[in-house]
Amino acid sequence: MSNEKIIDYIKSLYVDEDITLLHKPVFLGNEKKYLEECIDTTYISSVGRFVTQFEEMTANYTGSKYAIATVNGTTALHIALLLSGVNPDDEVITQALTFVATANAIKHANANPIFIDVDHATMGMSPQKLEDWIVENTFKKLNSKTKKNDLINKVTKKRIAAIVPMHTLGHPCMIDKIVELGNKFNIPVIEDSAESLGSVYKDKHTGTFGLMGIFSYNGNKTITAGGGGMIVTNNEQIARKAKHITTTAKISHKWDYRHDEIGYNYRLTNLNAAVGVAQMENIDKILTNKRATAQIYRAFFNNLGIEFFTEHKNSLSNYWLNSILLDNKNERDSFLQYSNDNNVLSRPIWIPMNKLKMFKDCQVGNLDNTKYFEDRAVSIPSGYRI
């Protein structure tokens, strides 16, 4: 493999960049206009037309009935976990190969993560590994309050309260099979779709299969609001509750400050939402550009005999971050060193969560595929090409 040849080719795709970033934001439309409106009207905080519009546009785009905007994806997942019924000291099954925010949100809900493996074909949670872990490590116990069977961990004797699969790098996981397992074992599924806005599985948008899904609008995402997150759901009661507790649980009143429960100051600002609305107006253009880049990369790396990670069957990926799989860890490290030394900011996949010191004592399943990707996966510049 010629690192020099690859880096020169990437630079040729992003010709106007002195430093080729992994995924920089692009502003193609009304961002400045809408920000000026916020300033001119003085509606810059969590009250303003753009917050509502951003939510409505997201609901319509994803095919959800409801969308609730929050300050970032982590807070969106935190609230989703709470509203799904996760209680302190419960356990939540997620994947080891994910961004740290997934596991952090579980801990914010005072629950404990359990890490299982990803699927080789999707890089997202493996339905088979999920089922294997549940069958081998849990038993059912009747809950005297709900009159339903809870799933209990044989080792810890704690309740399994939720499943959180993640659509890794924008590629849809086999979410329908995961939801089937959730239904079978009476466990709600919350989709961490932070990276997959614009991704579709079996003609349905990611984030809309489970009880709730969440999205992120960080500066490096497919579209950005400078920050921001979103909860999507078809459950009206959950949507109302999410909006209420993310707005400090304040009872609506013209002047009185009365709150009826512990709430969170998690609502998105009108300024951020204004950018998000402008970005949503151009999301199709952005996605078309990014898919074209992925197709160019795929042809180039196939000619070199290097595996370019592509969407699984029945999937339409947003190709948030394009990734290649190198032969081994040494080859991966060599490429990372060369590319970053030459101002092309490639990145490895994340360190698996169970290897981070704050999660090292968490229970894990077999992680063979996680290890495979950890040693080989490299994400390369994937932003909008002007």
Secondary structure, DSSP 8 states (H G I E B T S, - for coil): --HHHHHHHHHHHSTT-SSB-SS-----SSHHHHHHHHHHHT--SS-SHHHHHHHHHHHHHHT-SEEEEESBHHHHHHHHHHHHT--TT-EEEEESSS-HHHHHHHHHTT-EEEEE-B-TTTSSB-HHHHHHHHHHHEEEEE-TTT-SEEEEETTT--BEEEEE-B-GGG----HHHHHHHHHHTT--BEEE-TT-TT-EETTEETTSSSSEEEEE--TTSSS--SSBEEEEES-HHHHHHHHHHTBTTB---SS---B-S---B-B--HHHHHHHHHHHTTHHHHHHHHHHHHHHHHHHHHHHT-EE----TTEE---SSEEEE-SSHHHHHHHHHHHHHTTB--EE----GGGSGGGTTS-B---HHHHHHHHHEEEE--S---
